[in-house]
Amino acid sequence: MDFGNISVKERLNSSFQHSRKFRRIGFSFFKLTLFCFLIFLVVGVVSVYGMFRGIINSAPDISSINMEPTGYITKIYDASNHVTASLEQQEQKQKKVSFSDIPEHLIEAFILTEDPNFFYHKGNDARQFLYQFSYDLFNNTTSDTFGTITQQLIRNTVFNGGVQKSFGEKLEQIIQEGYLSLQLEKQMDKTEILELYLNSINLGSNTLGIQSAAMHYFNKNVSELTLSECSVLAATAYNPSRCNPFRQQQNNAEQRLRILNQMLTAQLISNEEYQEAVFDNVYARLQTSSYNTENDTSILSYYNEEVINSVLADLQNELGYSETQAYNLVYYGGLSIYTPMNAEVQATVDKELNSSDNYPEEDFSLSYTLVVSHPDGTTETYTESNIKDYYQTTLNKSDFQNIFSNETEMNQVIDSFKHSTLHKQDTILDETIKMIPQPQASMVVLDQRNGYVLALSGGRGERSNNLGLNRASDSLRQPGAAFSVLSTFAPALDICGSTLASTYYDSPFHTSEQSFTNSWNDNYMGYTNIHQAIEFSMNVVAARCLSESVTPSTSYDYLSQFSFSSLSPEDKSITLATGNLTNGVTNLEMTAAYAAIANDGVYTEPIFYTTVVDRNGKTILEKEHSTSIVMKDTTASLLTHALEDSVSGENYWENYDMEPTGTQCQVEGMSIAGKSGVSLATGDYWFVGYSPYMTCGIWSGYDDSSPITTYNGYYKQIWQKIMEQTHKDFSDPGFLYSENLESAQICSKSGLLAIEGTCNHETSNSVVYTEWFEKGTVPTQYCNRHTKVNICTQSNMQAGKNCPADKIKENVYLIIDTKDLNETETEDSKHALPEDLLKSTCTVHNSAEDSS
């Protein structure tokens, strides 16, 4: 066919008409789409408007809202459902102050930090609103400090009872916050809003409002705060948890400096005021000053304070409450908090820990606060730290410690300090003197099967204030040899191929990080196994085991399973073997770690409450058991075998002049396992142990780490008294050991199978005993550490073939590795095979005639 006769014009025209047809269709489709879009847009706008109006209409009537926190009584119950605390009087923690009594610098610091446009907006700030909207909407939390001051006041008072989980609930609260903020500013002026806000803001450590915070942190009225102290509170408001002046001092200091810089830039303070505040050692005044609650009948026990802290944390972490919402709900929400506290165990702990008869020394330390007004109008606060510095530096008494044996001695020290420090024109505004019993102690009792905290005490002596030092959960102390079980012997048995029979040479051991010697005895034993090291608390063996079998890196990683909060990378060293740590550990952490051994190697997070029920009877929190396997059940059983011998006094090694370290902790008619720990350098004394029913840990020592001059194992005796009384109605089922264990007769010097007649020979310096092993790990080889040699009694040389039978005796010698021999004599080196003994034989009996 001839396509060339078809006109190009006709082809183009046909194509154009075809295209135009489709353009008409496309244009019609576009108009339809646009129309539909406009319909949907209108419907959407109407729907959003309707939703918006519905949310606003459902908002509380601003005229009926009480902006001051009020509420219902929260009660705490023990395991028998008896009330142990009512929080109705905790409102004493919120002291109100009028606007005229608030320092201008404090107001300026808070406004600069929280809402720089406070005096210019009408309740909402677009930029802050969008920031808060995006944060609250896309994070599983509700912020305290985002939004204007007016919004924060609405959030912390109107919305303090419930948390918004879903997208819709979050959106509803944000819209209602903005609306109510506009309404509130129509009813109140700015100073009224500021006064309410500053009297209700959360400032950390369970304090509400600036007056209670001023008293708690600085022990003075808010009207007396300096610029420097004002900036500390303003920095705390930025984030009460992360910038807590006590626990997060570095974060607070950084935020405080930013606030002072902003105030200087805004010309709210002079350069002189700025310099004075920046170089003020304000945090030194926080060390001992504490909110005075002598007339406060709502002093909580150490246990109940931990309960509240646990509930507050879970309300925020699990339900997304803000810190202020959580606080208001706990203290004003009428909650019922149920705990596993055993009232009888707690009473026993409190009785024995507070009995002065249980301590070898009855001293006390001074907690001191002196607030002085100088003639120039400035105020200054002195504490016991200033007294100590005065004696050690000014008077050059370097051995001065804040420890006194009687009140007269203490008053003489105070009078001397005041005489040298104060001037005639000075006025004493306040002086607080508190005598704290020393040495101090703490105790934790856990049910290892479920993690329930049955009892806890954070110190001896009467509590005079809430939120003080809890030595059971707050104090970081050096755990000594009690730590070796967790850091060294547990990983050695669990993952490094060692057994209880594995031996290490006990003699002075030196590394670049530390020298290890025996603190309990001048003698060294030579080859010693893990079982013995646990039973007799032998630091050198622990250090060699960590160095030769475990390694510091493996030990550090292994310890991470036990939830120790204060271990640092600097601890990744051989000092882990003896519990010589950068920061230390708490009694609660140590007791929970030992409870894992008692619980067949399963670690359970300590539980202070079981359920929390709101005032309408709805359960809002139910504590779940958080568990993890930290070691094999066989490892836990092997450790229990050794730890039980440490207490029972089972001594397979009677030829050693030593006694197991836990014998003072025996409880008649009850199986007990445990380990002591002592850090002489820091004056820390521990015993952590367990029965088939509960795990108990005690720490004792001076708060300032002064040495205890009279040592009689008193802390073990306290532990024993408490466990004896708490077990009086229990039968002894014994410890249940893993079925995957088997036993064998072992030579204690080689850790291998014993050779009858050799390893137990009277000259072997060894013991043949029954040791337990995980199945499959029993040695298959026989002892290679002992050798039997016939000795001629006349020549004291190796007997020859001509030596008379009646002149020959059998001796057993120890073969000691060259790397283990040093200048220090050990019990084994006394029995070592003489170097030249086997190189020749008797020279007295050279011929057959000599043998006759």
MOCORCOR-V350785 format. One record per residue. N is the residue number from 1. NEAR is the number of other C-alpha atoms within 12 Angstrom. D_FIRST is the distance of its C-alpha to the first C-alpha in Angstrom with 1 decimal. Layout:
[[N/NEAR/D_FIRST] [N/NEAR/D_FIRST]]
This chain:
[[1/5/0.0] [2/6/3.8] [3/8/6.1] [4/8/8.9] [5/10/9.6] [6/12/10.7] [7/12/14.4] [8/12/16.3] [9/11/19.2] [10/12/17.5] [11/15/16.5] [12/13/20.1] [13/13/21.6] [14/15/20.0] [15/14/21.2] [16/14/24.6] [17/14/25.2] [18/14/24.5] [19/14/26.9] [20/14/29.5] [21/14/29.5] [22/14/30.5] [23/14/33.0] [24/14/34.8] [25/14/35.0] [26/14/36.2] [27/14/38.8] [28/14/40.1] [29/14/40.5] [30/14/42.4] [31/14/44.7] [32/14/45.4] [33/15/46.1] [34/14/48.4] [35/14/50.2] [36/15/50.7] [37/15/51.9] [38/14/54.4] [39/14/55.7] [40/15/56.1] [41/16/57.8] [42/15/60.2] [43/15/61.0] [44/16/61.5] [45/16/63.8] [46/15/65.8] [47/14/66.0] [48/15/67.1] [49/16/69.5] [50/15/70.9] [51/20/71.2] [52/24/72.9] [53/18/75.3] [54/16/76.0] [55/25/76.9] [56/26/79.1] [57/18/80.8] [58/18/81.6] [59/27/83.2] [60/23/87.0] [61/18/89.0] [62/26/90.1] [63/15/93.4] [64/13/94.3] [65/20/93.4] [66/19/96.3] [67/31/95.1] [68/28/97.8] [69/38/97.3] [70/26/99.3] [71/25/98.8] [72/25/100.1] [73/25/102.2] [74/32/100.3] [75/34/102.2] [76/40/102.0] [77/32/103.1] [78/32/104.2] [79/26/103.2] [80/16/105.9] [81/20/104.5] [82/20/107.5] [83/20/106.9] [84/32/107.4] [85/32/106.4] [86/31/105.7] [87/36/103.8] [88/26/105.3] [89/24/107.3] [90/34/104.5] [91/31/104.1] [92/29/106.9] [93/39/104.3] [94/34/102.9] [95/28/105.4] [96/32/104.5] [97/27/105.3] [98/23/105.2] [99/24/102.9] [100/16/105.9] [101/21/106.9] [102/32/103.6] [103/29/103.6] [104/23/101.2] [105/35/99.8] [106/41/98.9] [107/38/97.1] [108/33/95.3] [109/40/94.3] [110/41/92.8] [111/36/90.9] [112/33/89.5] [113/36/88.4] [114/35/87.2] [115/34/86.2] [116/24/86.5] [117/24/85.4] [118/31/87.9] [119/23/89.8] [120/14/86.7] [121/24/84.4] [122/27/85.0] [123/36/84.7] [124/36/81.2] [125/28/79.6] [126/17/75.8] [127/17/75.4] [128/29/77.9] [129/30/76.5] [130/19/73.0] [131/21/74.4] [132/33/76.5] [133/30/73.6] [134/22/71.3] [135/22/74.1] [136/35/75.5] [137/27/72.1] [138/18/70.7] [139/22/73.9] [140/24/75.9] [141/30/78.9] [142/42/80.6] [143/38/81.9] [144/42/85.4] [145/41/85.1] [146/36/81.6] [147/41/81.6] [148/43/84.2] [149/48/87.9] [150/50/87.7] [151/44/84.8] [152/45/86.7] [153/43/89.8] [154/46/87.8] [155/43/86.1] [156/45/89.4] [157/39/91.3] [158/34/89.1] [159/38/86.6] [160/34/89.2] [161/31/89.1] [162/30/85.5] [163/34/82.6] [164/30/79.0] [165/23/76.8] [166/19/73.5] [167/19/71.0] [168/16/72.1] [169/20/75.7] [170/31/75.4] [171/26/73.4] [172/29/76.0] [173/38/78.9] [174/39/77.3] [175/33/76.6] [176/34/80.1] [177/39/81.7] [178/37/80.1] [179/32/81.1] [180/38/84.6] [181/40/85.1] [182/26/84.4] [183/27/86.8] [184/35/89.5] [185/31/89.5] [186/19/90.1] [187/20/93.2] [188/21/94.7] [189/19/95.2] [190/26/94.0] [191/22/97.4] [192/23/97.7] [193/33/94.3] [194/38/95.2] [195/32/98.5] [196/35/97.0] [197/41/94.3] [198/46/96.7] [199/36/99.0] [200/43/96.3] [201/49/94.1] [202/43/93.9] [203/44/95.4] [204/40/95.3] [205/40/98.0] [206/38/98.0] [207/41/99.4] [208/42/98.3] [209/42/99.1] [210/50/100.4] [211/40/104.1] [212/38/103.9] [213/46/101.7] [214/46/104.3] [215/33/107.1] [216/39/105.1] [217/40/103.9] [218/43/106.8] [219/36/109.6] [220/35/110.0] [221/31/109.1] [222/36/105.8] [223/28/107.8] [224/31/109.3] [225/35/106.1] [226/32/105.5] [227/42/102.2] [228/36/101.6] [229/47/102.2] [230/40/100.0] [231/46/97.1] [232/52/97.5] [233/53/97.2] [234/47/94.2] [235/41/92.5] [236/45/93.2] [237/47/91.6] [238/39/88.3] [239/32/88.0] [240/36/91.2] [241/30/90.2] [242/24/88.7] [243/29/91.2] [244/34/94.4] [245/40/97.3] [246/35/98.9] [247/23/96.1] [248/22/93.4] [249/25/95.6] [250/19/93.2] [251/23/90.4] [252/33/92.9] [253/34/94.2] [254/24/90.7] [255/32/89.9] [256/40/93.4] [257/30/92.9] [258/24/89.6] [259/41/91.5] [260/41/94.3] [261/26/91.8] [262/24/90.1] [263/34/93.5] [264/25/94.5] [265/15/91.2] [266/18/91.7] [267/16/95.2] [268/24/96.7] [269/25/99.1] [270/19/100.8] [271/17/100.2] [272/15/103.7] [273/21/103.0] [274/29/99.7] [275/18/101.5] [276/19/104.2] [277/31/101.8] [278/28/99.5] [279/16/102.5] [280/23/104.3] [281/19/104.6] [282/32/103.8] [283/32/102.6] [284/23/106.0] [285/33/107.4] [286/33/105.1] [287/28/106.5] [288/32/109.3] [289/39/109.3] [290/34/108.3] [291/35/108.2] [292/34/111.8] [293/26/111.9] [294/17/115.5] [295/13/115.8] [296/20/112.4] [297/22/113.0] [298/26/109.4] [299/30/109.5] [300/33/107.0] [301/35/107.6] [302/40/105.6] [303/46/103.8] [304/39/102.8] [305/38/101.6] [306/36/99.3] [307/41/98.2] [308/41/97.3] [309/28/95.4] [310/32/93.4] [311/39/92.5] [312/34/91.6] [313/27/89.3] [314/30/87.5] [315/34/87.1] [316/31/85.2] [317/20/83.4] [318/23/82.5] [319/26/82.3] [320/29/81.3] [321/36/84.4] [322/39/85.3] [323/42/88.6] [324/47/90.4] [325/42/88.9] [326/39/90.1] [327/46/93.5] [328/42/94.0] [329/41/92.9] [330/48/95.3] [331/42/98.3] [332/32/97.7] [333/33/95.4] [334/28/98.0] [335/37/96.4] [336/41/98.0] [337/46/97.5] [338/36/98.4] [339/41/99.4] [340/37/100.5] [341/42/103.7] [342/30/106.6] [343/26/109.6] [344/26/112.2] [345/34/110.5] [346/35/110.0] [347/24/113.7] [348/30/114.8] [349/40/112.6] [350/33/114.0] [351/24/117.6] [352/35/117.6] [353/40/115.6] [354/29/117.9] [355/27/121.2] [356/23/123.0] [357/15/124.9] [358/28/121.8] [359/31/121.5] [360/23/123.7] [361/26/123.8] [362/28/124.1] [363/29/122.8] [364/30/120.6] [365/33/118.3] [366/34/118.3] [367/32/115.5] [368/35/116.5] [369/35/115.2] [370/36/117.2] [371/30/115.8] [372/28/117.8] [373/23/117.6] [374/19/118.6] [375/15/120.4] [376/11/117.3] [377/13/115.6] [378/18/113.4] [379/26/113.4] [380/35/113.3] [381/42/112.9] [382/40/114.5] [383/36/114.0] [384/36/115.5] [385/30/113.2] [386/30/115.1] [387/36/118.4] [388/30/117.2] [389/21/116.1] [390/27/119.4] [391/25/121.4] [392/18/119.3] [393/15/118.5] [394/17/121.3] [395/17/124.1] [396/12/122.6] [397/14/123.1] [398/14/120.0] [399/14/121.1] [400/21/121.1] [401/28/119.0] [402/36/118.4] [403/34/120.5] [404/28/123.9] [405/21/126.5] [406/20/128.2] [407/21/127.8] [408/12/130.6] [409/18/128.9] [410/28/125.6] [411/21/127.4] [412/15/129.1] [413/28/125.7] [414/34/124.3] [415/16/127.4] [416/19/127.3] [417/28/123.6] [418/29/124.2] [419/15/127.3] [420/17/125.4] [421/24/122.3] [422/23/123.4] [423/15/125.2] [424/14/127.8] [425/13/125.5] [426/21/122.8] [427/22/122.4] [428/23/121.4] [429/21/118.8] [430/23/118.2] [431/25/119.4] [432/27/118.1] [433/25/119.7] [434/28/118.4] [435/28/119.8] [436/33/117.2] [437/34/118.7] [438/38/118.0] [439/42/116.9] [440/44/113.9] [441/47/111.9] [442/51/108.8] [443/54/107.8] [444/57/104.7] [445/52/104.8] [446/48/101.5] [447/37/100.6] [448/37/98.5] [449/32/96.8] [450/31/95.0] [451/42/95.6] [452/38/97.9] [453/44/100.3] [454/41/103.7] [455/47/105.7] [456/48/105.5] [457/47/108.0] [458/44/107.2] [459/42/110.8] [460/40/114.5] [461/29/116.5] [462/24/116.1] [463/30/112.7] [464/28/113.4] [465/29/109.8] [466/33/106.3] [467/36/103.5] [468/34/105.9] [469/33/105.5] [470/33/104.6] [471/34/105.6] [472/39/103.9] [473/38/100.3] [474/28/100.5] [475/36/102.9] [476/33/101.3] [477/45/104.0] [478/38/104.1] [479/48/104.0] [480/40/105.8] [481/45/105.8] [482/51/104.6] [483/49/101.1] [484/47/101.2] [485/54/100.5] [486/50/97.2] [487/49/96.2] [488/48/97.4] [489/58/98.6] [490/51/95.9] [491/41/92.9] [492/41/94.9] [493/38/95.3] [494/36/92.0] [495/23/89.4] [496/23/91.2] [497/24/92.7] [498/32/96.4] [499/42/98.9] [500/50/102.1] [501/45/103.8] [502/39/101.9] [503/36/104.5] [504/41/104.8] [505/41/107.7] [506/42/110.0] [507/36/111.4] [508/31/110.8] [509/31/107.1] [510/18/105.9] [511/16/102.4] [512/10/101.2] [513/19/100.9] [514/20/104.1] [515/21/107.2] [516/26/107.9] [517/27/111.4] [518/26/113.4] [519/23/114.8] [520/21/116.8] [521/20/118.7] [522/17/119.8] [523/24/118.9] [524/34/115.6] [525/39/114.7] [526/42/112.4] [527/43/109.7] [528/41/109.0] [529/41/106.2] [530/48/104.1] [531/48/106.2] [532/50/109.3] [533/48/107.6] [534/47/106.6] [535/45/110.0] [536/44/112.1] [537/46/109.7] [538/50/109.4] [539/49/107.3] [540/47/107.2] [541/44/105.6] [542/54/103.1] [543/48/102.2] [544/44/101.9] [545/46/99.8] [546/38/97.4] [547/31/97.3] [548/26/97.0] [549/32/95.1] [550/35/93.2] [551/29/92.4] [552/32/92.6] [553/25/88.8] [554/31/88.7] [555/43/91.7] [556/35/90.3] [557/27/87.0] [558/33/89.0] [559/37/91.1] [560/26/88.1] [561/30/87.9] [562/38/91.2] [563/28/90.2] [564/30/92.7] [565/21/91.7] [566/25/93.5] [567/32/92.7] [568/19/91.2] [569/17/89.5] [570/19/92.8] [571/29/94.2] [572/29/92.0] [573/32/95.1] [574/40/97.8] [575/41/99.9] [576/49/98.0] [577/52/100.3] [578/46/103.3] [579/45/101.8] [580/39/102.3] [581/34/99.4] [582/20/98.2] [583/23/98.5] [584/32/99.9] [585/39/99.1] [586/37/100.3] [587/46/102.5] [588/48/99.9] [589/47/97.3] [590/55/99.7] [591/51/100.8] [592/48/97.3] [593/50/96.4] [594/53/99.4] [595/46/98.5] [596/45/95.3] [597/50/97.5] [598/51/99.6] [599/41/96.4] [600/32/95.1] [601/36/93.0] [602/32/91.2] [603/38/91.5] [604/35/91.6] [605/36/91.5] [606/45/94.9] [607/40/94.8] [608/46/97.1] [609/39/95.8] [610/33/94.3] [611/30/93.1] [612/35/93.1] [613/28/93.3] [614/27/93.0] [615/22/95.5] [616/13/93.5] [617/15/93.7] [618/15/90.1] [619/17/89.7] [620/27/87.8] [621/27/88.3] [622/25/88.9] [623/30/89.5] [624/19/87.6] [625/20/88.9] [626/17/87.0] [627/25/87.5] [628/22/86.2] [629/23/87.3] [630/34/88.9] [631/33/90.5] [632/29/90.7] [633/29/93.3] [634/36/95.0] [635/43/95.4] [636/43/96.9] [637/36/99.3] [638/46/100.3] [639/52/101.1] [640/45/103.0] [641/39/105.1] [642/44/106.2] [643/48/106.6] [644/43/108.7] [645/35/111.0] [646/40/111.3] [647/39/112.9] [648/30/114.8] [649/27/116.5] [650/26/115.5] [651/26/116.5] [652/28/115.5] [653/29/116.7] [654/17/120.4] [655/18/121.2] [656/23/119.3] [657/17/121.6] [658/26/119.0] [659/28/118.4] [660/36/115.1] [661/39/114.1] [662/41/113.6] [663/33/116.8] [664/31/118.1] [665/43/115.2] [666/36/116.2] [667/34/116.2] [668/22/118.6] [669/19/116.8] [670/30/113.3] [671/35/110.8] [672/42/109.9] [673/50/107.6] [674/54/107.3] [675/53/107.5] [676/48/109.5] [677/46/108.4] [678/40/110.5] [679/33/109.5] [680/27/112.8] [681/22/111.2] [682/27/110.1] [683/30/112.6] [684/43/110.1] [685/44/111.3] [686/46/109.1] [687/49/109.2] [688/56/106.1] [689/53/106.4] [690/47/105.6] [691/45/106.9] [692/33/104.9] [693/34/104.8] [694/43/104.3] [695/49/103.7] [696/54/106.0] [697/53/106.0] [698/56/108.8] [699/53/108.9] [700/53/112.0] [701/44/113.1] [702/38/114.0] [703/36/111.4] [704/30/111.9] [705/26/111.9] [706/28/115.6] [707/24/117.0] [708/32/118.9] [709/17/122.3] [710/14/123.5] [711/21/121.1] [712/16/121.9] [713/31/118.6] [714/34/119.2] [715/39/115.5] [716/42/115.3] [717/30/118.3] [718/41/116.7] [719/45/113.5] [720/39/115.7] [721/30/117.7] [722/37/114.6] [723/46/112.9] [724/31/116.2] [725/24/116.6] [726/31/112.9] [727/28/113.0] [728/17/116.4] [729/13/114.9] [730/20/112.3] [731/16/112.7] [732/18/111.4] [733/14/108.4] [734/20/108.1] [735/27/104.8] [736/24/102.0] [737/29/100.7] [738/25/97.3] [739/17/97.2] [740/21/95.3] [741/25/98.5] [742/21/100.8] [743/24/104.0] [744/28/105.6] [745/29/108.9] [746/40/108.2] [747/42/110.1] [748/46/110.1] [749/46/110.1] [750/41/107.0] [751/43/105.1] [752/34/104.7] [753/33/106.4] [754/34/110.2] [755/30/112.2] [756/21/115.3] [757/21/118.5] [758/31/116.8] [759/35/114.9] [760/30/117.7] [761/24/120.5] [762/19/123.2] [763/27/122.3] [764/38/118.5] [765/36/118.4] [766/40/115.7] [767/39/115.2] [768/31/113.6] [769/30/112.1] [770/23/109.5] [771/36/106.2] [772/36/103.1] [773/38/99.6] [774/31/96.1] [775/18/95.4] [776/16/94.0] [777/27/95.7] [778/29/99.2] [779/30/100.1] [780/15/100.1] [781/18/102.3] [782/24/106.0] [783/33/107.9] [784/26/107.5] [785/35/109.7] [786/39/113.1] [787/31/114.9] [788/32/118.2] [789/28/120.8] [790/28/124.2] [791/30/126.8] [792/30/130.2] [793/23/132.6] [794/23/135.0] [795/23/132.5] [796/26/129.8] [797/29/127.4] [798/33/125.0] [799/34/127.1] [800/32/127.4] [801/24/128.2] [802/23/131.9] [803/31/132.3] [804/26/134.6] [805/20/132.8] [806/16/135.1] [807/26/134.1] [808/25/130.4] [809/23/128.5] [810/25/124.8] [811/32/123.1] [812/31/119.5] [813/35/117.9] [814/36/114.7] [815/29/112.0] [816/30/110.8] [817/21/107.7] [818/13/108.4] [819/12/106.0] [820/24/108.1] [821/23/111.5] [822/20/112.8] [823/13/116.2] [824/21/116.5] [825/21/118.4] [826/29/117.0] [827/30/118.4] [828/38/116.1] [829/31/117.1] [830/23/120.7] [831/29/119.6] [832/32/117.2] [833/28/117.5] [834/22/119.6] [835/16/117.6] [836/11/120.0] [837/23/121.2] [838/20/119.2] [839/13/119.7] [840/20/123.3] [841/24/125.7] [842/29/129.3] [843/22/131.7] [844/25/134.9] [845/27/134.4] [846/19/133.5] [847/15/135.2] [848/13/136.0] [849/12/139.6] [850/18/138.4] [851/22/137.0] [852/13/140.3]]
